[in-house]
Amino acid sequence: MFIFMISFNIQSQNQNISMNSGYINQSFYSMQNGEVLNIANDNWDIAFSTDAFSSTIRINDGKGAQLYTYHLGDTSDWDIINMSTPNILYNPMYNSDITWEIGAFDVNTTSGFDYGWGVYNLQTHHIIGDSIFLIQTVNGNWKKIWIKSKESGEYFLKYANLDGTDIVNTSIQAANYNNKRFVYYSLDQDIVKDREPELSEWDISFTKYITPVQGTPYPVTGVLSNVGIKIAKAINIAAPFNYIDFSSHTFMEDINSIGYDWKTYQGSYIVDDNRCYFVKDYSNNIWRIIFTSFEGTISGNIEFNTELIGSINSLENDLQKNFKIYPNPASSDVNIIYETNRDVKLEIHDLNGRRIFNTILQKQDFSTVNIPLYNFNKGIYIISIIDNENNLLRDKLIIN
């Protein structure tokens, strides 16, 4: 598939958000519209996926919630768990910081129809909870909790203090919040929290989360991206405010692609001034983001610069009419069939980025250029078509 890239620049903008002292808030941010929601992040314990085909349950681990499997028995032992404090805790469970689809409750997933906290029933199409967990809330209170089932978009759960007191049986109608990614719940308050913007309204979020730091799970303050938002990182850039070559970097959908390591602590926080990130939003706009200041826990203030530098439009049908590679795979030679209303450059690079071939395709109606391949080794190559405004087409050529 060809991708057509239209590059342009608008005036860059300095932005700032605040997570407040102690990072008590979470900020949801749109590259197009700025901050769309800044909301308390220390008043919920667990989050339930609203997707009808998802069973993900996350915890507020960045703000101190902890989760462990009760390993001394299964759900039939609910009534005999009676302790004032946890006696044995090992193998804490954390949310994935790579994907929203793996929460702490899901990490015990084995295979097949085991979803970590429960097992899918082929007859009823319900997920039936088969595990008891011990959870510490963000307020430091220990609970035993059993996610009993998910049925038609509704989660049923039971929890109590470890000594069996204050039993709560409740349900979360997650299907009622399907325009959000998660619906949230406070165990201490026994209350549902509707605390997210709609799915399409935000691109990145400034928040606290757990990530491996030197191999050890550790709470960090950083940026996680929404599902489908793609991020490319450019490091060791001498002048990031003048750097727009996003096509030289790989766009990733891992939600921690921006993450936390754009800053380091050296008595105070120092922001890396030789890196930038490129964010591709849902409209296929390309934004550059450069962090400029991070004040730490005292204020939670973060400053950064954003600039819209390009737009990618997938115009596969039209472009396939205008540019074709034939044959592909090829062995002796390859033909580029094209039509262009301006002179463009054609380049071929190997996967190490070395340019193997280049020529000029002159402005004209449908025409063909033949490229002999006797100097090419077998393998995969990238064909690029570039005009003088850095608009770009790319496709893969296989030589066998």
N, C-alpha and C positions, 0 to 999 in steps of 0.2 A: 504494500500500500504506500502510495506517495503521500507526503505531508507538505502542505504549502504554508510557508511561514511569511507573514507580513510584519516587518519590523518598524516600530515607530517609537518616538519618545514624547513624554509629557513631563511637565515640571515635577521634580521629585518633591516629596513632602516629608517633613519630620513629624513623627507620631510619638505618642506616649500613652502608656496605660499604667494603672496601678493595681497591684494585688493587695495593697494595704499592708500595714505592719504585721509581721508574722506570716505573710502570704495567706491571709485568711480568705481571700477572694479568688475567684476564677474569672478570667476574661475570655469571652468568645469574640473573635475578630474576623471581619470580612475585609479582604484586600481591596475590594471595590468601595465598600461603604464605611470602613473603619470599625471601631468597637460597636458591637451590636448588643452585648449584654455583659455586665460586670456584676457578679452575684456571689453571695457567701458560699464558701466551699468547706465549711467545718461543721455543717449541721445535718449531714447525712452519712449513712454507713454502708449501704448496699445499693446497687443500681441494676435494674432489670432491662434486658434488651426488649425493645418494642416490636422487633421484626417477627412476623409470624413464623418464619423458618429458623429462628435463632433461639437458643436456650442460654445465652450468655448472661452470667451474673457476675458483676464486678464489685469490688469493695473500695472504700475510700482509704487505700493504703498510704497514699501520699500525705494524708493528714492523721495518720496514726492507727487506723483500723488494722487489726491483725486477724488472720484466719488460719485455723488448724483443723485437720480431720480428727474426730474422736476415734481413736484407733483401738479402743478396748471392746468395741462391739458395734452392732449395726442398729438400725432404727428400732428394733425390738427392745433395745436397752434404754430407750428414752426415759422411762420411769425410774430406772435404778441409778441414773447419773445424779448424784447428790453430793456436791462439794461446794465449799465456799470460794475456793480458788482453784485454778487448773493445777493438777498434780504432775502431769507429764506433758510437755509440749515439745514437739520436734517437727522438722520439715514445714516451716511456715509456707503459706501459699500466697502468691502475689499475682496481680494482673499482668498480662503481657503488655509491654510498651512498644510492641511492633504492630499489633493489630488490636482493634476494639473487640474482635470476635472471641478472644480468650480472656475470661475473667478469672479471678482467684478461685471461685467455686468450680471452675471447669478444668482445672489443671490435672485432676486425677483421671481424666478421660483415658480409657485404654484403647478400645477399638470398636468397630461395628456400631452398635446402638447405645453404647455407654457414653453419656454426656458429662461425666465427672461427678455431678451431684445427683444424677438420676439416669434411668434407662428408658429408652423409647419403647412403647408398647405398640406392636404392629396391628393389633386388633382395634384398640381405642384411639390410636394416634396421639396419646398423651405421653408425657414424660413423667415417670413415677420416681420420686426421690428415694434413694436407697442408702443415704449417708447422713450421719449426724456430724455437725461441725461445732467447734468452739470459736467464738468470735469476740474480740475486744472492740468495743465501739470507739468512736473518736473521742468520747468523753471518758474513756478508760474503764468502762463497765464490762464485765465478762458475761456472756450469754451462751447458752447452748441453743442451736438453731437447726431446724430440719426443714429443708425446702421439700414439701410433700409432693407437689406435682405442678406441671404446667398443662393447662387444659384450655384449648381454644383461645389462646392469647391471655389467659389469666393464670398468675402464679399463686399457689396456695402454700403458706408457710406457718410454722409453729416455732415459737421461741420462748425462752424463760431464763431467769437467773440460774446460775449453776446449781443452787440448792433447791431448785424446783419451784421457787416462788415466782409470782407475777407472770403466769403463763399467758401468752398472747397467741390466739389463732386468728389469722387474717388472710386476706387475699389482695393481690395487686392486679388491677385491670390494665395491664400493659398495652393491650390492643387499643385502649382509648387514647393513647399517646403516640400513635404510629407516625405522626408528623415529626417526632423527636427520635433521637437515637436511643436514649435510655429514659426510664422513669426512675426516680430515686426514692429512698425510704430511710427514715430515722428509726432505729430500733428503740432508742431511749424514749423518743417522743411518740412512737406508734403513729407516724404520720407520713403520708406520701408527699414528696417534694417534686413539683413541676418546675425544673430549674434550667432548662436548656432552650436555646433558640430552635426554630424549625431547622430541619436537616439542611435545607438549601441556603440558609442565611449566613452560615459561617464557614470559614476556610481553616483557621488555625485557632488553637486555644492556649492561653498562658495559664499554667497550672502546676501543682505539685504532684509528683508521681514517683513510683519506685523503679529504679533501673540498676543493672549491675555496674558497680564502680569498682574497678580492680578485682572483679570476680565476686564482690559482695553486694547483695541487694541494699540499696541506699536511697533515701528520699532526696529528690533533686527538684529544683525549680526550672522549668523550661517550657518548650513549645511542642504540642502534639497537634497533628493535622487531622482533618475530617476525612472520612472514607471517600476515596476517589480523587482527592487533592494530591497532586504530584509535586515533589520537591527535588531540586537539584542543588548540590552543595559545591561551591567553588572556594578552595582554600589556597593560601599562599599567593594571593592576588595583590600586586603592588599598589594598585589604585582602584579599589572596588567600586567607588562612586563613578568611575568612567568605564566600568567593565560591563559589557552586555552580551558576551559570547555564550549564551545559555546552551546553544546547540552542541558545544564541546563537552557538556556534562550530562551525566545519566540522571534522568528523572526517576524517582522512587516513590512508591505508595506506602512504605513503612511509615506508621504514624509518628515515629520519633526521628524522622529524617532531618528535622531541625534540632530537636532535642535540647540539651542543656550545655554542651561543651563549647559554645561560642563565648564563654566567659570562664575565667579562672579566679580563684581567691588567692591573693597575695597580700594579706593584711587588709586589703579592700578588694573589691571586685574589679578586674581588668577585662575589658571586652576585646576580643581578637579583632583588630582593625585591618586584617589582611584576608578577610573572608566575606562572602556574601551568599545568599541563597536565592534561588529562583523558584517561584511558586506558580504552578499552572492551576488556575481556578476552574470552576465548572463551566465557565463561558470560553474556556481555552485561551484566556488572556495570560500572558506571562508577566509576572511582577518580580522585581528585584527587592529584596529586603536586606538591610544592613543594620546590625545592632550597634548602637553608639554609647549606651550607658545602662548600667544595672546597679541599683543602689543597695540591693540586698534586703535582709529581713527588717531593717529599721523602718523602711517606707514601702518596700515592694514596688518601687517605681522602675519602669523599664522604658528606655527611649530607643527609637529605631527610625530608619528612613525607608520609605517605600517609593517605588517608581514603576509605572507601567511602561514596559519596554518592548512588548511585542504581543502578537496574537497568532495563535495557530488555528487554522481552519482545516478540518478534514474534508477535502473536496475530492474524494476518491473517484467518484463517477466521472466528473469533468476532467480530472487530471489523467485518468486512464485513457481518455480519448485523446489527450494532447501529448502524452509522453508514454511510450511503451518500450520495454526491453525485450528483444526477441533474438534467438531463443534464450531461455533462462530456466534451467541450467544450460550452459554453453560449453563448447570444447575448443573449436578452432577459431571462431569469430563471433561477435555479437553485434546486433543492429539496434541503434537507438532511433526510434521513430518519434518525431516531435513536431510541434507547432508552437511558435513563440512570437510575440509582438515586440520583442527587443532582443538584443544580443545577450547571450548568457554563457557562462563558463560551465563546462562539464569536467568533473574531476573524478578519478577513481582512486580510492585509498584501500590499503589492506587493513586488517583488524588491529594492527599496531599503530594505525594512524599515518603510515607513510604514503605519500602520494605516488602512485604508480603511473598515472596517465592524466593528461589534461588537454583540452581543446576548447575552441570557441564554437558555439552553435549560433549561427547568424540569424537575424530576424527574417522570418519567412513563414509561408504557409506550410502545410505538412511536407516534411522532408525526412530523409534517412541518412544517418551517418554510420558507417561500418567501422568497427574496431577489431583489428586482428588481435588474437590472444596468444601468439606464439611466445611472447616474453613473460607471460603470466604463469605462475605456479598454480596447481590445483588448490582450491579453497574458496573461502567466502570473502567478497569484497563489497565495499560500499560505494555506490554511484551517487554523486552529488551534483546538482545543477544549481548554479548560483548566479544571481544578477548583481549589478553594481550597487544595489540597495540592500544586499545581504539577504534577500528573500531566498528561500532554500527549498529544494526538493531532494529527498533521499530515498533510495531503495537498495535492496540487497541483490548482488549478482553472485551466482554460484558457478564456478568453473570446475568442470570434472574431466 
